[in-house]
Amino acid sequence: MTKHLLIAAAASVVAVSSWLPIAQANESMYMPSLSYRTGPFAGGGTPFADGYADYFNMLNERDGGINGVK
C-alpha cells in the first residue's frame, strides 16, 4: 500500500510540474529613482533624478542596456 502511494505521489508531482510556467527573462528592467522631486529638497533631488534617468538612457542607447536588458 505504501509503495503504491509513493508511486502515485511521485507521478502526481511529475504531472503537476509539467504544467508550471517556465521562467523567462524580462525584456525590460525597472530601475527606481529614489530622489526628492518636490518639497524643500527638490533643488538637489531633481537634477540628480534627471541625471540618473539620462545615465540609463545613455546605457540603453550606447551599450544596448545592462547585459542586453533595456
Secondary structure, 3 states (H helix, E strand, C coil): CHHHHHHHHHHHHHHHHCCCCCCCCCCCCCCCCCCCCCCCCHHHHHHHHHHHHHHHHHHHHHHCCECCEC
